[in-house]
């Protein structure tokens, strides 16, 4: 089961005893901080994990229906590496 922003905002509301609007603003602010600062360098949150940029090289892609090839340009993706503490908690 996946979690939506609405679910996460509701959890923030219940844990921090905030109203709906404030909890949504907290979540949106957190996401915006991650997005804007990840362009500069990696973001490490102790005991949680690290957000890091990864460059995927240019490659050839194919349309599965027609088999037609086209070039997929180089892209920068934001990845997440889970901390060992979280891994231990999950296992």
Phi, psi and omega in degrees: 000129180268158179254137177261169177301325180297318178297316181294318178298322178296318177297319177298317179302313183289319183286321185262000181055051179249167175276169184303313184298314182294318180295323176293320179295322178298312180296314179298320178295317179300313180297318179296320177297316179298313182296314185286320182281338180289342176291331183274308181201179179292150178243115181253127175248110185303134179078004181232301179161187183231132172266124183221145176280144177225129179266125175262130184289165176297143181209170179266129176245159180232140172287120184296332180283311187260341183079003181293134181268147173209161182271129173260120185290163176299140183224155174253125181244147177264120180250164178231127178250119184286140178288160179296327179298318178291320178300317180297321180294325182285333184257000000 
